[in-house]
Amino acid sequence: MSSSNSVYYFMMGNYQTHKEIGTFLDNNMDNSNFENMKFTCDNIFKNSSEEQTKIKKNKVEKEKYIIFYTFTTSGIFYLAVIAKNSLYSKNENLVYELFEDVENRGIKKLIGKNGELTIVGKQNLKFIIEQDQEANKKNQNSKSNSSITDYFRGSKENEKDGSKLSLLSNEINNIQENVKESVKNIINNVTEMQDLDDKSAKIKDTSFLFQKDSSMLERRVRFRKILHRAMIICVITMILIMIFYFIFR
């Protein structure tokens, strides 16, 4: 099992359901022993008891790697497979600091409906682990000089702060996109409502005009009926007058 990095494999899991939430895998790792390593990690995850594991530093040593694991009060199980003779194996606290760092960054909040990390969550997990390894490598290379070591420790903190800002920036960008989409939907809804109001007003105007024209037409028809009857009565009256005239003349 060879790799350019110290962290071969990293896993987050839901301790209550024993379901994986998300993983990180070193792309440069030799896959020949990966299945055996993964099998071992899965067994540790499924068989760990709360009394033995919770908020404790646990590890299992193998020939070429060491497995560190724990789970937090939030119910998240953390496991990391570390290369032997790496800085993490020499200073085991760095592994648990990495667990704590991932826990505090809120990666566990970036979980989708399926109970697994979203794409953003996976990217952030990968970013944190790679940045942590890079910072540790820099500290290891500068070990011979204490002042330089102190400098790089500060650099590591700055990098972690930078990664926090990066995560925060990603979250802010996501929020901004959601707000933009919401505003866009509101504007579209307002426009649609305005169109409906305009159409309703036009219908009302048309209905009023129709009623007005209908009333005028009804009055005209009534007037014509009356006029027609009056004309008939006049004609009949004239005929009767003429008949009486010729009879009594």
Steps between C-alpha positions, in 0.01 A plus 500: 500500500683808374386858483635853495270599787474398865120453507408197291132494590262712708143415591209674670204292615172522688568305819131438571417348160853371420472660157784679321448873461803574284853383421832626371739273308854584394494474119870406491458204732577149378165321475647149542429496876207743502227235528660342807553840656139603428371172643694562821372855526139392447531239773639756742216737419225239540642331811619799703316543827406838639676433831830416332491760224320818604734800532801266532817451299480158338737341252575169328851442366558303182818415312498801268248735657324603820125546541390778737135545594260664746152645509380829642211614716318601180481132403749522211754218465841599362762258366833562326750257349848650544828398339755354738807715568304810397478815708148398608624164631785668687272761649163329545342816640507642147253232390253588773553869430400421141185327628424802717569737212255320271243491782533874572485602133139384484554247223234280664244769420558461125299177481232435239166325537666162439706542818827544308722801435398728217746583221596818687546299820730249329706780345535674835603175673764437232621859527540484880693172494733605219567839657570336835747258341671779307536711813640204696751425225624857512536477876688171468745643244574796727553292816876564515453869565278592795434855383403380155288231662314766697452696181351205320275422794362849458481434127304182568255693713471762226435228246234351722349845544518539123325168455234614747454816296480286187229283656317808624531656154352186342209506744445874440505443124242223537282727713535783247398268218197387700407862577539599134281210394239590762498867394471393136202280585339783698545742207354245261204445732442876533514537120254216455267653759521837325413334168203330664385831650525669158307218334237511776462878457459457123236233554314726741514790252379276217220366719393853594496609136304190406243566771473865393451408133252231597291749698500748213400228253219385730363857526514541122317173445233599754460843338462347156234256627303786653535706183391207286193441716410870490523500122276194477247660734504823293445308177214299648346816645516674160341199328216492754442873460474463124260207532270692737516800271375309196233321699344806667558751222 
